[in-house]
Amino acid sequence: MVRSFEDLDPDEDMPRLTISLSASTHRALKEASARQGRSMGAIIEESLDLRGVRPIDTARDIVARARAQARLETDEAAAVAVRETRLHREGR
């Protein structure tokens, strides 16, 4: 389930992170934020999600669902999940 930055509960404890970007990347992020009417944090959050940066529980849930649907043993389901994740990250 993809949640956007704007969907997060403002009362929820949200850790802060400081990152360093090149001037051109920072400028591009600010421009994209203004064009899209979204915060820079929302764009970064979405980008991380699209790159597969998720808590391990999410990965375990994916494997469990794949295993249930395919009726695979745990090791077989994990192998399929790893293979599919690699293919997805490689753009195949």
JOGITA-V152287 format. One record per helix or strand. SS is the DSSP state (H for helix, E for strand). FROM is the first residue (numbers start at 1). LEN is the number of residues. Records with the same first field share a line. If there is no record, write none. Layout:
SS: FROM-LEN + FROM-LEN
This chain:
H: 5-3 + 23-14 + 40-11 + 56-15 + 74-16
